[in-house]
Amino acid sequence: MSVNLQKAEFVRSAAKAGDFPRDRLPQVAFAGRSNVGKSSVINRLLNRKNFARVGAAPGKTTHINYFLIDGAFYLVDLPGYGYAKVSQAEKARWGRLMEEWFADNSLMTLGLMIVDARHKPTADDCTMAEFFKNSGRPFAVVANKLDKLRKSDIEPNLARIRETLELDEPVKLIPFSAEKGDGKQELLNLILEHAEGSV
């Protein structure tokens, strides 16, 4: 199946479990801290400048946003987490929404967790990784902002990310630069392999 990534449309924002599409199309979920460049990663994959809204203030994605790619599968943009300037009530609402989404294991085909290649993953990142591990679905970690690292720091930083998130050997860790496009083909191949395999 050849997918036209240019044919991408925003479908809906889900604020509660009843809003989740259940049409059996594959769903590829993106999660990451509010300032990690999740929207930029999605935009780079689709070759679109500001398709997934790049918020001026992090933490703008407070719902689960669904983008339909060529009628074949969804990219699911999960709410950014770990952003301080949000009320406790709002954080709790996000938490419940995420729990409801992960509780239904018929939804996710592939999970993609975006982390910052420069830094050790935070406690919030570790919690998110647990959500993915416990889902029983395939997932991979994308280490964004690779272009901000010196060449000599790449390997040790990737090793630190793998160790901190306690990733099993089979879990892919993809070095990525939304800025320069490094890792784009590897990530696209992974997405298409899972999207096609579950149709």
C-alpha positions as CSV (number, residue, x, y, z in Angstrom):
1,M,0.0,0.0,0.0
2,S,1.5,3.3,-0.9
3,V,0.3,6.1,1.3
4,N,0.1,9.7,0.1
5,L,1.3,11.6,3.2
6,Q,0.2,14.9,1.5
7,K,-3.4,13.7,1.9
8,A,-3.6,14.5,5.6
9,E,-6.7,16.0,7.2
10,F,-7.6,17.0,10.7
11,V,-10.6,14.9,11.8
12,R,-11.4,15.7,15.4
13,S,-10.4,16.6,18.9
14,A,-11.5,14.1,21.5
15,A,-12.2,15.4,24.9
16,K,-13.7,12.1,26.3
17,A,-13.7,8.4,25.5
18,G,-16.9,8.7,23.5
19,D,-15.1,10.9,21.0
20,F,-12.5,8.3,20.1
21,P,-12.8,7.0,16.5
22,R,-13.5,3.2,16.5
23,D,-13.6,2.6,12.8
24,R,-10.9,-0.1,13.0
25,L,-8.4,2.0,11.1
26,P,-4.8,1.8,12.4
27,Q,-3.9,4.5,15.0
28,V,-0.4,5.7,15.4
29,A,-0.1,7.6,18.7
30,F,2.4,10.4,19.4
31,A,3.2,11.4,23.0
32,G,5.8,13.7,24.5
33,R,6.4,16.5,27.0
34,S,4.9,19.8,26.1
35,N,8.1,21.4,24.8
36,V,9.8,18.4,23.1
37,G,8.8,19.3,19.6
38,K,6.1,16.7,19.0
39,S,4.1,18.9,16.5
40,S,7.4,19.6,14.7
41,V,8.1,15.9,14.4
42,I,4.6,15.3,12.9
43,N,5.0,18.3,10.6
44,R,8.4,17.0,9.4
45,L,6.9,13.5,8.7
46,L,4.1,15.0,6.6
47,N,6.3,17.6,4.9
48,R,3.9,20.3,6.1
49,K,5.0,23.5,7.7
50,N,2.4,23.9,10.5
51,F,-0.1,21.1,10.0
52,A,0.0,19.9,13.6
53,R,-0.2,23.3,15.3
54,V,3.1,24.3,16.8
55,G,2.0,26.2,19.9
56,A,3.6,29.4,20.9
57,A,3.1,28.3,24.4
58,P,3.7,24.6,25.2
59,G,0.8,22.6,26.5
60,K,-1.7,23.8,23.8
61,T,-2.8,20.3,22.9
62,T,-5.3,19.6,25.7
63,H,-7.4,17.1,23.7
64,I,-6.5,14.0,21.7
65,N,-6.2,15.2,18.1
66,Y,-6.8,12.9,15.2
67,F,-5.3,13.4,11.7
68,L,-6.4,11.0,8.9
69,I,-3.6,10.1,6.5
70,D,-4.8,9.3,3.0
71,G,-7.9,7.6,4.4
72,A,-5.6,4.7,5.5
73,F,-4.6,5.4,9.2
74,Y,-4.7,8.0,11.9
75,L,-1.9,9.9,13.5
76,V,-3.1,10.5,17.0
77,D,-1.6,13.5,18.8
78,L,-1.9,12.9,22.6
79,P,-1.9,15.8,25.0
80,G,1.6,17.2,25.9
81,Y,2.4,16.4,29.5
82,G,4.6,17.9,32.2
83,Y,3.9,21.5,31.6
84,A,3.8,23.5,34.8
85,K,1.5,26.4,33.9
86,V,-1.6,24.3,33.9
87,S,-4.1,24.0,36.8
88,Q,-4.2,20.8,38.8
89,A,-7.7,20.2,37.7
90,E,-6.7,20.5,34.0
91,K,-3.7,18.1,34.6
92,A,-6.1,15.7,36.3
93,R,-8.5,15.9,33.3
94,W,-5.6,15.2,30.9
95,G,-4.6,12.2,33.1
96,R,-8.1,10.7,33.0
97,L,-8.3,11.2,29.2
98,M,-5.0,9.4,28.7
99,E,-6.0,6.6,31.0
100,E,-9.2,6.1,29.2
101,W,-7.4,6.1,25.8
102,F,-4.8,3.6,27.0
103,A,-7.4,1.4,28.8
104,D,-8.9,0.5,25.4
105,N,-6.2,-1.6,23.8
106,S,-8.2,-1.9,20.6
107,L,-7.2,1.6,19.7
108,M,-3.5,1.9,19.4
109,T,-1.6,0.2,16.6
110,L,1.8,1.7,17.4
111,G,2.9,4.2,20.1
112,L,5.6,6.8,19.5
113,M,7.1,8.6,22.4
114,I,9.1,11.7,21.7
115,V,11.9,12.7,24.1
116,D,14.6,15.4,23.9
117,A,17.9,13.8,22.8
118,R,19.9,16.3,24.8
119,H,18.4,15.5,28.3
120,K,17.9,12.6,30.6
121,P,14.2,11.7,30.5
122,T,12.1,13.2,33.3
123,A,9.9,11.4,35.8
124,D,6.9,12.3,33.5
125,D,8.7,10.6,30.6
126,C,9.2,7.5,32.6
127,T,5.5,7.5,33.6
128,M,4.5,7.8,29.9
129,A,6.9,5.0,28.9
130,E,5.1,2.8,31.5
131,F,1.7,3.6,29.8
132,F,3.2,2.4,26.5
133,K,4.8,-0.7,28.0
134,N,1.6,-1.7,29.9
135,S,-0.5,-1.2,26.8
136,G,1.0,-4.4,25.3
137,R,1.2,-2.7,22.0
138,P,4.3,-2.0,20.0
139,F,6.0,1.3,20.7
140,A,9.2,3.1,19.8
141,V,11.0,6.1,21.3
142,V,12.0,9.1,19.1
143,A,14.9,11.2,20.4
144,N,14.2,14.6,18.8
145,K,16.6,17.6,18.6
146,L,19.5,15.5,17.5
147,D,20.8,18.6,15.6
148,K,21.5,20.3,18.9
149,L,24.0,17.6,20.0
150,R,27.7,17.3,19.3
151,K,28.4,14.1,17.4
152,S,30.4,12.7,20.3
153,D,27.4,13.1,22.6
154,I,24.9,11.2,20.5
155,E,25.7,7.6,21.5
156,P,26.1,8.3,25.3
157,N,22.8,10.3,25.3
158,L,20.9,7.6,23.5
159,A,22.3,5.0,25.9
160,R,21.2,7.2,28.9
161,I,17.7,7.5,27.4
162,R,17.4,3.7,26.9
163,E,18.6,3.1,30.5
164,T,16.4,5.7,32.2
165,L,13.3,4.6,30.4
166,E,14.2,0.9,31.0
167,L,13.6,0.0,27.4
168,D,13.9,-3.6,26.4
169,E,16.3,-4.4,23.6
170,P,13.6,-4.8,20.9
171,V,12.2,-1.3,21.5
172,K,13.5,1.0,18.8
173,L,15.1,4.2,19.8
174,I,15.3,6.5,16.7
175,P,17.6,9.5,16.7
176,F,15.6,12.3,15.0
177,S,15.9,15.9,14.0
178,A,12.6,17.7,13.1
179,E,14.8,20.6,12.1
180,K,17.1,18.7,9.6
181,G,15.1,15.6,8.8
182,D,17.5,13.0,10.3
183,G,15.7,9.8,11.2
184,K,12.6,10.7,9.1
185,Q,12.8,7.8,6.7
186,E,13.4,5.2,9.5
187,L,10.4,6.6,11.5
188,L,8.2,6.7,8.4
189,N,9.1,3.1,7.5
190,L,8.2,2.0,11.0
191,I,4.8,3.8,10.9
192,L,3.9,2.4,7.5
193,E,5.0,-1.1,8.4
194,H,2.6,-1.1,11.4
195,A,-0.2,0.7,9.6
196,E,-0.1,-1.7,6.7
197,G,0.4,-4.8,8.9
198,S,-2.8,-4.1,10.8
199,V,-5.2,-3.3,7.9
